[in-house]
Amino acid sequence: MIVVTTENIANFRVKETIGQCFGVVVRSRGLGGNLMAGLRSLVGGEIVEYTKMLEEARRHAIDRLVANAQTMGANAIIMLRFDSSEIGQTMSEIVAYGTAVILEPV
């Protein structure tokens, strides 16, 4: 599955646009992680626990996005984007979305 942030892909053309596809992940940081992150925030700098959690959540969101596009019969996703939001004070929602298409070589 080709997944790109662009509208066009070199040496391919969009044969068919299938439609919007997405992958959603909601993650919660455990109590221990929140305590460590809180302590790190006192001294400043990167909060490694949250960075790791968000990187994993993005990977899972892309995996779900690809599975959704495959179910729709696509062989590529163009215009990949991410959106995120907070749910309460302990959960993060990550959404990967794009357009499911069928590509063919030029």
N, C-alpha and C positions, 0 to 999 in steps of 0.2 A: 504494500500500500504506500503510495507516494503521498506525503503530507507536507504541504508548503504554506508559507505565509503570503505568497504572491498570488496574483490572479492568473499569470501565465507561466508555463514551464517550457523551457527550451526543448525543441524537437518533438513536442506533443501539441495536440489540439484537443479542445473539449468537444467530444462527440455528443455527449448528452449531460445536461445538468439535472441531477436527481433531486436535490433540495438540501435544506438545512440539516445538519447533524450535530450532535453534541455529546459530551461526556461530563458528568457531574460527580464531584467528590466532596464530602463534608468530613472534616477532620477535627478532632478535639485533642488538645494537649492535656496530658495527665497532670495530676496534682504535683508530682515530683518535677516534671518539666516546667510547669508554671513557676514553681519556687526557684528553680535554677535560673530561668529566664528573668525573673524579678530581681534576683541578686546581680545578674550580669548587667541589667539595665541601670543599676546604681553607679557602675563604673564606666558605662558607655561602651561603644563598639558594637560589633556584630553579635547578635543573639543566635548562636549556632543551632540551638534546639529548634527555633522557629524556622530558620533557613532550611534545615534538613527536612522538617515536616512539610514545608511548602514545596520543596523540590520533589519529594515523594508524591505529594498530592497532585502536582502537575503531571508527573509521569503516569499516575493512575488515571487521571482525567483524559490524557491522550490515548491510553489503552482503551478506555471505554468509548471514546470518540471513534477510534478505528473500528471497534467491534460494531458500533451503531452503523457506520458507513458500509461495512461489509454486509450487514443484514439488509441494507437498502439496495445492495447490488453494485456499489461503487468500487472503482479500483484506485481512486485518489480522492484527496481532500485538498481543496484550495482555500486560500484566504483564512488560514488558521488564526484564531485569536484566543486570548484568555480573558476571563473576567473573574474577579474575586470579591468576596464580601465577608463581613463578620456576622456571626449569628451568636448573639449574647456576647459574653466576654471571653469565652473559652473555645469557640468553634470557628473554623474558617471554611467557607465554601469556595471551591475552585471549579470553574466551568471552562472547558475547552470547546470551542465551536468553530464551524467552518461550513463550506459548501461541498457536499458529496457530488462527485462527477464521474463520468466514464471518459477516460483519456484514450486516445489512439496516437500512435507514432505518425509523424508527418513524413 
